[in-house]
């Protein structure tokens, strides 16, 4: 029997999934970790968390399943999109990764539009410049941390840092590459025009690959750390949303997926590099060769409910927290909560969006819970429509 391991380096945990050659799940493991918000609008994470989580989760699925490392024939990678990882010439991390939900780059988004023109930017990349994307983060480092940028020689996304630690190779899949807005959507590769306009050397960026391609092989160092076999192939994979769409079968036009995690995402496969003229939807390459997709994103979906629970009722289970909300009744009127805890993307891209109004002494935990739950559901309905 042949087995395969999938690694997902998300915002809050790295998961390992061990499956057999029929696609049946054999074992699952997750290693949790935090992310930092050192200043308003900022969201950062130490890339070492992803590597430590990868090692621990792989070792756990091997131990739990009893599968021999010699029977693992491939590793697939996915993870949080749009993050910025900067390495120096020796492959050393230069600063904490700036994550997908970081909102500090409003001025840099304006500068990208100024240099390229908004319509040209959308026509080339399929997207407007939004604060969550990778390109504005690069400009922010250029503007605010020139000493870091002067040392930078490699630009990676989160899962591709894990790839580098596994194989020693610099590589990225085309789906995640498109999410940087440094891509030419039609050619499915880095855009010379965008790179020139943003003063980003092309050799700082890794070679791009279609999702099923082999991008490297497990090194001796990584094999020792994980317990896997030296030379195990590591595939290109895809950003979390593209990989998730493959998993649920959203690989042909007309099939739509809805994913609810920290963020909420509606994903629709397309047969060509189509764009929404105003950039209100994201247009990226799919992890499936020859496919593209549209994507709408709500930045704080289930994450808003987790924030609410951890803030006002720490230690309470979600079931216990949500149970009293039906008792709130009419008294909840006048209280409004919209889950714009880290700004918003679709349909109104606004990094400063916030909304909690109408809170009075009449309101207690059941009322706030009902409004938080309603806001979460409403956001899903808005995204689907």
C-alpha positions in Angstrom: 0.0 0.0 0.0 1.3 3.5 -0.9 0.6 6.5 1.4 0.7 10.2 1.0 1.0 13.1 3.4 -0.7 16.5 3.0 0.6 19.5 5.1 -1.5 22.6 5.7 0.3 25.5 7.4 -2.7 27.7 8.4 -2.9 30.8 10.6 -3.5 28.9 13.8 -2.1 25.4 13.3 -0.1 23.1 11.0 -2.1 20.0 10.1 -0.8 16.7 8.7 -3.2 14.4 6.8 -2.1 10.8 6.0 -4.1 9.1 3.2 -3.7 5.8 1.4 -3.7 5.3 -2.4 -7.5 5.1 -2.5 -7.8 8.5 -0.8 -9.0 7.2 2.5 -7.9 9.1 5.6 -5.6 7.0 7.8 -4.5 9.6 10.4 -4.7 13.3 11.2 -2.7 15.5 13.5 -2.5 19.3 14.3 0.0 21.4 16.1 -1.4 24.8 17.2 0.4 28.1 17.6 -0.4 31.8 18.0 0.0 34.8 15.7 0.9 38.3 16.9 -0.8 41.7 16.5 2.0 44.0 17.8 0.3 47.2 16.5 -3.1 48.1 15.3 -3.8 46.6 11.9 -0.7 44.4 12.1 -0.7 40.6 11.9 2.6 38.7 12.0 3.9 35.2 12.7 7.2 33.5 13.3 7.8 31.1 10.4 9.5 28.7 12.8 6.1 27.8 14.1 5.2 26.4 10.7 8.3 24.2 10.6 8.0 23.0 14.2 4.3 22.3 13.5 5.2 20.4 10.3 7.7 18.2 12.1 5.5 17.5 15.1 2.4 16.7 13.0 4.2 14.4 10.6 5.7 12.5 13.4 2.3 12.2 15.1 0.5 10.7 12.0 3.3 8.2 11.5 3.2 7.2 15.2 -0.6 7.0 15.3 -0.9 5.0 12.0 2.1 2.7 12.3 2.8 3.4 8.6 6.4 2.9 7.6 8.2 6.0 6.3 9.3 3.8 3.3 5.6 3.5 2.3 5.1 7.3 2.1 5.5 8.2 -1.6 4.8 11.9 -1.7 4.1 15.1 0.3 1.6 17.8 -0.8 1.7 21.3 0.5 -1.0 23.9 1.2 -1.4 26.8 3.6 -2.5 30.3 4.3 -2.2 32.6 1.3 -0.7 36.0 0.6 1.8 36.1 3.5 5.3 37.6 3.0 8.4 35.7 4.1 11.7 37.4 3.4 15.0 35.4 3.5 18.5 36.6 3.1 21.1 35.0 0.7 21.7 32.2 3.2 18.0 31.4 3.6 17.7 33.0 7.0 14.4 34.6 7.9 14.8 38.4 8.2 11.6 39.4 10.0 8.3 37.9 11.2 6.1 36.9 8.3 3.4 39.5 7.5 0.1 37.6 7.2 -2.9 37.6 4.9 -5.1 39.4 7.4 -2.6 42.2 8.0 -4.1 45.6 7.1 -1.2 48.1 7.4 -0.5 48.6 3.7 -3.2 51.1 2.6 -0.7 53.7 1.4 1.2 51.0 -0.5 -2.0 49.9 -2.3 -2.5 53.5 -3.4 1.1 53.6 -4.6 0.7 50.4 -6.6 -2.4 51.9 -8.3 -0.5 55.1 -9.0 2.4 53.3 -10.6 0.5 50.9 -12.8 -3.0 52.4 -13.1 -5.9 50.6 -11.4 -7.4 49.2 -14.6 -4.0 48.0 -16.0 -3.3 46.3 -12.7 -6.7 44.5 -12.8 -6.2 43.5 -16.4 -2.8 42.0 -15.8 -3.2 40.4 -12.4 -7.0 40.0 -12.2 -7.1 42.0 -9.0 -7.0 45.5 -7.5 -4.3 46.2 -4.9 -5.7 45.2 -1.5 -4.0 45.3 1.9 -4.1 41.5 2.3 -2.1 40.7 -0.8 1.7 40.1 -0.9 2.8 42.9 -3.2 1.8 45.8 -0.9 3.6 44.1 2.0 6.8 44.1 -0.1 6.4 47.8 -0.7 5.8 48.4 3.0 9.1 46.7 3.8 10.8 48.7 1.1 9.4 52.0 2.6 9.6 51.3 6.3 12.4 48.7 6.8 15.0 49.5 4.1 17.6 47.7 6.2 15.6 44.5 5.9 14.9 44.9 2.2 18.6 45.5 1.6 19.4 42.0 2.9 16.4 40.3 1.2 17.2 37.8 -1.6 14.2 35.5 -1.5 10.5 36.1 -1.3 8.3 33.2 -0.3 4.8 32.5 0.9 4.2 30.5 4.1 3.8 27.0 2.7 6.7 27.6 0.4 8.9 28.3 3.4 7.9 24.9 4.7 8.9 23.5 1.2 12.3 25.2 1.6 12.8 23.6 5.0 11.8 20.2 3.6 13.8 20.2 0.4 16.2 23.2 0.3 14.4 24.3 -2.9 12.8 27.6 -3.6 9.5 27.1 -5.5 5.9 28.1 -5.6 2.7 26.9 -7.2 0.8 29.0 -9.7 -2.3 29.4 -7.6 -0.4 30.9 -4.6 1.8 32.9 -7.0 -1.3 34.6 -8.5 -2.4 35.6 -5.0 0.7 37.8 -4.6 -0.7 40.1 -7.4 2.7 39.9 -9.0 1.4 37.4 -11.6 0.2 37.8 -15.2 -3.0 35.9 -14.9 -3.0 35.0 -18.6 0.5 33.6 -18.8 0.3 32.0 -15.3 3.7 33.4 -14.3 5.4 36.4 -12.8 4.6 39.7 -14.6 7.7 41.5 -15.8 5.7 44.7 -16.0 4.4 44.6 -12.4 7.8 43.6 -11.1 9.5 46.5 -12.9 6.9 49.0 -11.7 7.4 47.8 -8.0 11.2 47.6 -8.1 11.2 43.9 -7.2 14.1 41.9 -8.8 12.7 38.9 -10.7 15.4 36.6 -9.2 14.1 37.2 -5.7 11.0 35.2 -6.7 11.0 31.4 -6.9 10.2 29.4 -10.0 6.5 28.6 -10.5 5.0 25.2 -11.0 1.6 23.7 -11.7 0.0 22.1 -8.6 0.8 18.4 -9.4 4.5 19.0 -10.3 7.3 17.7 -8.1 9.3 20.7 -6.8 12.0 18.9 -4.8 12.9 15.9 -2.6 13.1 15.5 1.1 16.6 16.4 2.4 18.7 14.4 4.9 18.1 17.2 7.5 14.4 17.2 7.0 14.2 13.4 6.9 16.0 13.3 10.3 13.6 15.9 11.7 10.3 14.4 10.4 11.1 10.6 10.4 10.3 10.4 6.7 12.5 8.8 4.0 15.2 10.8 2.3 14.2 11.7 -1.2 10.4 11.6 -0.7 9.0 13.8 -3.5 7.4 17.1 -2.5 4.7 18.4 -4.8 3.9 22.1 -5.7 0.4 21.9 -4.1 -1.6 25.1 -3.8 -2.8 27.9 -1.6 -5.4 26.7 1.0 -8.4 27.8 -1.0 -7.3 26.3 -4.3 -6.3 23.0 -2.6 -9.5 22.9 -0.6 -11.5 23.4 -3.9 -9.6 20.4 -5.4 -10.6 18.4 -2.3 -14.3 19.1 -2.6 -14.4 18.7 -6.4 -14.7 22.4 -7.3 -12.4 21.9 -10.3 -14.8 22.6 -13.3 -16.8 25.7 -14.1 -20.2 25.7 -12.4 -19.1 24.1 -9.1 -18.7 26.5 -6.2 -17.2 25.8 -2.8 -17.7 27.6 0.5 -15.0 27.4 3.1 -15.5 28.7 6.7 -12.4 29.0 8.8 -10.7 32.1 10.3 -12.0 33.7 7.1 -15.0 32.9 4.9 -14.4 32.2 1.2 -16.6 31.5 -1.8 -14.7 29.9 -4.6 -15.9 29.4 -8.2 -13.8 27.7 -10.9 -13.5 29.2 -14.3 -12.2 27.9 -17.6 -10.2 31.0 -18.5 -8.4 34.0 -17.0 -11.6 36.1 -16.5 -11.6 39.2 -14.4 -14.2 41.2 -12.6 -13.8 44.7 -14.2 -13.7 46.6 -10.9 -11.6 44.0 -9.1 -14.4 43.3 -6.6 -13.7 39.6 -6.9 -10.3 38.0 -6.8 -9.2 36.2 -10.0 -6.4 33.7 -9.5 -4.9 30.7 -11.1 -6.3 27.3 -9.9 -4.1 24.6 -8.5 -5.5 22.5 -11.4 -3.5 23.1 -14.6 -5.5 25.0 -17.2 -8.0 26.3 -14.7 -8.6 29.7 -13.0 -11.1 30.8 -10.4 -13.0 33.7 -8.8 -12.9 34.1 -5.1 -14.8 36.3 -2.6 -13.4 36.7 0.9 -14.8 37.8 4.3 -11.8 38.3 6.6 -13.3 37.4 9.9 -15.9 34.7 9.5 -15.7 31.8 12.0 -12.7 33.8 13.4 -15.1 36.5 14.6 -17.0 33.9 16.7 -13.8 32.5 18.1 -12.6 36.0 19.0 -15.9 36.7 20.7 -15.8 33.4 22.7 -12.2 33.9 23.7 -12.8 37.6 24.7 -16.1 37.5 26.6 -16.4 33.9 27.6 -13.0 32.3 27.7 -13.1 28.5 28.4 -16.7 28.2 27.5 -17.6 25.7 24.8 -19.2 27.0 21.6 -22.3 24.9 22.3 -22.8 26.3 25.8 -22.1 29.8 24.5 -24.6 29.7 21.7 -27.4 27.9 23.6 -28.9 31.0 25.4 -28.9 33.2 22.3 -32.5 32.3 21.5 -33.7 33.7 24.8 -32.5 37.2 23.8 -35.7 37.9 21.9 -36.8 41.5 21.1 -34.4 43.0 23.6 -31.6 42.5 21.1 -33.0 45.2 18.8 -30.7 48.2 18.5 -27.5 46.1 19.0 -25.6 45.7 15.8 -22.3 43.8 15.2 -20.7 43.2 11.9 -17.6 41.0 12.0 -15.1 43.5 10.6 -12.4 42.7 13.2 -9.5 42.9 10.7 -11.1 45.1 8.1 -13.0 43.7 5.1 -12.4 42.6 1.6 -15.5 41.5 -0.3 -17.6 43.2 -1.4 -16.3 46.4 0.2 -12.5 46.4 0.5 -11.8 48.5 3.6 -9.0 47.8 6.0 -10.5 50.2 8.6 -14.1 48.8 8.5 -15.4 48.3 12.1 -18.9 47.8 13.5 -20.3 47.4 17.0 -23.0 49.9 17.9 -26.0 50.1 20.1 -24.6 48.4 23.2 -26.5 49.4 26.3 -27.0 48.2 29.9 -30.0 46.3 28.7 -27.8 43.9 26.8 -26.1 40.9 28.3 -24.2 37.9 27.1 -27.2 36.2 25.3 -27.9 39.4 23.3 -24.3 39.9 22.2 -24.0 36.2 21.4 -27.1 36.3 19.2 -25.8 39.4 17.3 -22.3 37.8 16.8 -23.8 34.6 15.6 -26.2 36.5 13.3 -23.4 38.6 11.9 -21.4 35.4 11.1 -24.4 33.9 9.3 -25.2 37.1 7.5 -21.6 37.3 6.2 -21.9 33.9 4.8 -25.2 34.8 3.0 -23.7 38.0 1.6 -20.7 36.1 0.3 -22.9 33.5 -1.4 -25.0 36.1 -3.0 
